[in-house]
Amino acid sequence: MSSLDDINKLPPVWRDFAYMTIIVFAAYKILYQMIGKTATLKQPYNGYSRIEIIGQDGTQWRVRILSCGKEISVYEDDFELD
């Protein structure tokens, strides 16, 4: 029997809590896999295009421009991972 079968046997409130916990852990795993990676902005910011991902800011990624150290927020579509 899989753990998902076990979760489905729980009362609705606990089942919802279990699924939300799984979703949160998956989101944190993605976040921590991205932190520290370098990327290139598709549209340079003030002439700079190399960035390092340092966190998440709502629906955007918080990044540091490698050449000058300035921190900005960009959408995932605005950069490509190296």
MOTATA-V428885 format. One record per backbone hydrogen bond with DSSP energy under -0.5 kcal/mol. CO is the residue of the C=O (numbers start at 1). NH is the residue of the N-H. Records with the same first field share a line. If there is no record, write none. Layout:
CO=NH, NH
This chain:
2=6
3=7
4=8
5=9
6=9
7=10
11=15
12=16
13=17
14=18
15=19
16=20
17=21
18=22
19=23
20=24
21=25
22=26
23=27
24=28
25=29
26=30
27=31
28=32
29=33
30=34
31=34, 35
34=37
37=53
38=82
39=51
40=80
42=44
44=46
45=48
48=45
49=41
50=66
51=39
52=64
53=36
55=62
57=60
60=57
61=63, 74
62=54, 55
63=72
64=52
65=69
70=65
72=63
74=61
75=78
76=79
78=42, 43
80=40
